[in-house]
Amino acid sequence: MKVVSIQVGKPQSFAGGEVGGGRPWSSGIIKHRVEGPVQIDWTNLAGDGQADLVHHGGPDKAINAYPSDHWAYWRDTCRLTPTGGSFGENFTTQGADETQVCIGDVYRIGTVLVQVSQPRQPCWKLDRRWQVSDLAKRVQQTGRTGWYFRVVQCGTLEAPADLVLVERPHPEWTVARANQIMHHDREDRAAAAALAACPALSQSWKTTLRGRTEGVAETRSSSLRLDGPS
């Protein structure tokens, strides 16, 4: 697997469009390609930022990665024209997808070490970025979500660069399987408990899954995340 391009972007305000009823919104989803070295720290890439710091960013979601391997699918099904950063990702990758990448995988990229922490959970801002009313739902339903990295060792890197697998402590927990449990097998409490017990899983996913096993209502419904504010 390779990182074929790196993108960063600061939050911006948008006037809105047909999708979203013309309501203004803000997001850091628009990313621009970095040419040359970029500094990676514990919570972010230099020059990057998020508008919603409750649900985005932080140590468990320092780097958003998305496979360019999915571009043909989105061109064919939604008539999108994706390029690096089109799904709000920092790392555009090539050579592996959610069925081949596992929670807890540690990769070396130059001097930087990163670890897969959770699948990306798409939100309504993808719909507005592309003006496709159900794009976030399609991303979630198909499992073509991408994933997040936490940073294990900071440093500087430049794309293109190889993602070299250093360690795979949890081969049973592919990103695809984690997506299946979180979004589709919602009534399977045993599976939720098993995934929540994975040490490398992000704290937010552990909290959600443990709450599900105990019958606790989720603090943010999937419909609000996918559909956005009314």
C-alpha positions as CSV (number, residue, x, y, z in Angstrom):
1,M,0.0,0.0,0.0
2,K,1.1,3.5,-0.8
3,V,0.3,7.1,0.2
4,V,-0.1,8.6,-3.3
5,S,-0.9,12.1,-2.1
6,I,-1.2,14.2,1.1
7,Q,-3.9,16.9,1.6
8,V,-4.5,19.5,4.3
9,G,-7.1,22.2,4.7
10,K,-8.3,24.6,7.3
11,P,-12.1,25.1,8.1
12,Q,-14.0,27.3,5.7
13,S,-17.5,28.7,5.7
14,F,-19.9,27.9,2.8
15,A,-23.0,29.6,1.7
16,G,-24.8,26.3,1.1
17,G,-26.4,24.8,-2.0
18,E,-29.5,22.8,-3.1
19,V,-28.5,19.9,-1.0
20,G,-28.9,21.1,2.6
21,G,-31.6,23.6,1.7
22,G,-29.1,26.5,1.2
23,R,-28.2,26.6,4.8
24,P,-24.7,27.9,5.5
25,W,-22.2,25.5,7.0
26,S,-18.5,25.2,7.9
27,S,-16.0,22.4,7.5
28,G,-12.4,21.5,6.9
29,I,-13.5,18.9,4.3
30,I,-11.9,20.8,1.4
31,K,-8.3,19.7,1.3
32,H,-5.5,20.8,-1.0
33,R,-2.5,18.7,-2.0
34,V,0.8,19.3,-0.3
35,E,3.8,19.3,-2.5
36,G,7.0,18.5,-0.5
37,P,7.5,17.5,3.1
38,V,4.7,17.8,5.7
39,Q,5.1,17.6,9.4
40,I,3.0,15.1,11.3
41,D,2.3,15.5,15.0
42,W,0.2,13.7,17.5
43,T,-3.1,15.2,16.6
44,N,-2.8,16.6,13.1
45,L,-0.8,17.4,10.0
46,A,0.8,20.9,9.7
47,G,-1.7,23.1,7.9
48,D,-4.8,21.0,8.6
49,G,-7.8,21.6,10.9
50,Q,-11.4,20.7,11.7
51,A,-14.5,22.8,12.3
52,D,-16.2,20.3,14.5
53,L,-13.7,19.3,17.2
54,V,-16.2,17.2,19.1
55,H,-16.5,14.6,16.3
56,H,-13.4,15.2,14.3
57,G,-9.7,15.4,15.0
58,G,-7.8,14.4,18.2
59,P,-5.2,11.7,18.9
60,D,-7.4,8.8,17.7
61,K,-8.4,10.6,14.5
62,A,-5.2,12.5,13.6
63,I,-5.1,11.4,10.0
64,N,-8.0,10.5,7.7
65,A,-7.1,8.0,5.0
66,Y,-9.1,7.1,1.9
67,P,-8.3,4.5,-0.8
68,S,-8.2,5.8,-4.4
69,D,-9.1,2.2,-5.2
70,H,-12.7,3.3,-4.7
71,W,-12.7,6.1,-7.2
72,A,-13.9,4.0,-10.1
73,Y,-16.9,2.9,-8.1
74,W,-17.9,6.5,-7.2
75,R,-17.4,7.6,-10.8
76,D,-19.7,4.8,-12.0
77,T,-22.4,5.0,-9.4
78,C,-22.6,8.7,-8.5
79,R,-20.8,10.4,-11.5
80,L,-18.3,11.9,-9.2
81,T,-14.8,13.0,-10.4
82,P,-12.7,12.2,-7.3
83,T,-9.1,13.2,-6.9
84,G,-6.8,13.3,-3.9
85,G,-8.7,14.8,-1.0
86,S,-12.1,14.5,-2.5
87,F,-13.5,12.6,0.5
88,G,-11.9,15.0,3.0
89,E,-8.9,12.7,3.5
90,N,-5.4,13.6,4.4
91,F,-3.8,10.5,3.0
92,T,-5.0,9.2,-0.3
93,T,-3.9,5.6,-0.5
94,Q,-3.6,2.9,-3.1
95,G,-3.2,-0.8,-3.0
96,A,-5.5,-1.9,-0.1
97,D,-9.0,-1.4,1.0
98,E,-11.2,-1.9,4.1
99,T,-11.2,-5.7,3.7
100,Q,-7.4,-5.8,3.9
101,V,-6.6,-3.2,6.5
102,C,-7.1,-4.0,10.2
103,I,-7.7,-2.1,13.4
104,G,-4.3,-1.9,15.2
105,D,-2.2,-2.2,12.1
106,V,1.0,-0.2,12.5
107,Y,2.6,1.2,9.3
108,R,5.9,3.0,8.8
109,I,6.0,5.9,6.3
110,G,9.5,7.2,6.2
111,T,10.3,8.1,9.8
112,V,6.6,8.3,10.8
113,L,4.7,5.5,12.5
114,V,0.9,5.4,12.3
115,Q,-1.7,2.9,13.6
116,V,-5.2,2.2,12.3
117,S,-7.7,3.3,15.1
118,Q,-11.2,3.1,13.6
119,P,-13.2,3.3,10.3
120,R,-14.1,6.7,9.1
121,Q,-17.7,7.5,10.0
122,P,-19.1,9.6,7.1
123,C,-21.3,12.6,7.8
124,W,-23.6,15.0,6.0
125,K,-20.8,17.3,5.0
126,L,-19.8,14.8,2.2
127,D,-23.3,15.3,0.8
128,R,-22.9,19.1,0.7
129,R,-19.3,19.0,-0.6
130,W,-20.5,17.0,-3.6
131,Q,-24.1,18.1,-3.7
132,V,-25.3,14.5,-3.6
133,S,-28.1,14.1,-1.1
134,D,-27.3,10.5,0.0
135,L,-23.6,10.2,-0.5
136,A,-22.7,9.8,3.2
137,K,-25.3,7.0,3.5
138,R,-23.9,5.3,0.4
139,V,-20.3,5.5,1.8
140,Q,-21.5,3.9,5.1
141,Q,-23.8,1.3,3.5
142,T,-21.1,0.1,1.0
143,G,-18.3,0.0,3.6
144,R,-16.2,2.2,1.4
145,T,-15.4,4.5,4.3
146,G,-11.7,4.7,4.6
147,W,-10.2,4.8,8.1
148,Y,-8.3,6.9,10.7
149,F,-4.7,6.7,11.8
150,R,-3.4,7.7,15.2
151,V,0.3,8.8,15.3
152,V,2.7,6.5,17.1
153,Q,5.8,8.4,16.1
154,C,5.9,11.9,14.8
155,G,8.0,13.1,11.9
156,T,8.0,14.5,8.4
157,L,7.0,12.7,5.3
158,E,6.4,13.4,1.6
159,A,4.2,11.7,-0.9
160,P,4.3,9.4,-2.7
161,A,5.6,7.0,-0.1
162,D,5.2,3.3,0.8
163,L,3.0,2.3,3.8
164,V,5.1,-0.5,5.2
165,L,3.2,-2.9,7.6
166,V,5.3,-3.2,10.8
167,E,2.8,-5.0,13.0
168,R,-0.7,-6.6,12.7
169,P,-1.8,-7.5,16.3
170,H,-5.5,-7.9,15.4
171,P,-5.9,-9.6,12.0
172,E,-9.4,-10.7,12.9
173,W,-10.6,-7.0,13.1
174,T,-10.6,-5.7,9.5
175,V,-12.0,-2.2,9.0
176,A,-14.7,-3.9,6.9
177,R,-15.7,-6.1,9.8
178,A,-15.7,-3.2,12.3
179,N,-18.0,-1.3,9.9
180,Q,-20.3,-4.3,9.6
181,I,-20.7,-4.5,13.4
182,M,-21.1,-0.8,14.0
183,H,-23.5,0.0,11.2
184,H,-25.3,-3.2,10.1
185,D,-25.3,-5.8,13.0
186,R,-26.5,-3.3,15.5
187,E,-28.5,-5.9,17.5
188,D,-25.5,-8.3,17.9
189,R,-24.4,-7.4,21.4
190,A,-21.8,-10.2,21.6
191,A,-20.1,-8.9,18.5
192,A,-20.2,-5.3,19.8
193,A,-18.6,-6.4,23.1
194,A,-15.9,-8.3,21.2
195,L,-15.0,-5.4,19.0
196,A,-15.1,-3.0,22.0
197,A,-12.5,-5.2,23.7
198,C,-9.9,-4.6,20.9
199,P,-7.2,-2.6,22.7
200,A,-6.3,-0.6,19.5
201,L,-9.8,0.6,18.8
202,S,-10.5,4.3,19.3
203,Q,-12.0,5.4,22.6
204,S,-15.1,6.8,21.0
205,W,-16.0,3.5,19.3
206,K,-15.3,1.6,22.5
207,T,-17.7,3.9,24.3
208,T,-20.4,3.5,21.7
209,L,-20.1,-0.3,21.5
210,R,-20.0,-0.8,25.2
211,G,-23.1,1.4,25.6
212,R,-24.8,-0.7,23.0
213,T,-24.1,-3.9,24.9
214,E,-25.7,-2.3,28.0
215,G,-28.7,-0.9,26.2
216,V,-27.5,2.7,26.5
217,A,-28.8,5.2,23.9
218,E,-26.1,6.6,21.7
219,T,-25.4,10.3,22.3
220,R,-25.4,11.1,18.6
221,S,-27.8,9.3,16.3
222,S,-26.6,8.0,13.0
223,S,-29.5,9.8,11.3
224,L,-28.2,13.2,12.7
225,R,-24.7,12.4,11.6
226,L,-25.8,11.3,8.1
227,D,-28.6,13.8,7.4
228,G,-27.2,16.8,9.2
229,P,-29.1,19.6,11.0
230,S,-32.7,20.0,10.1
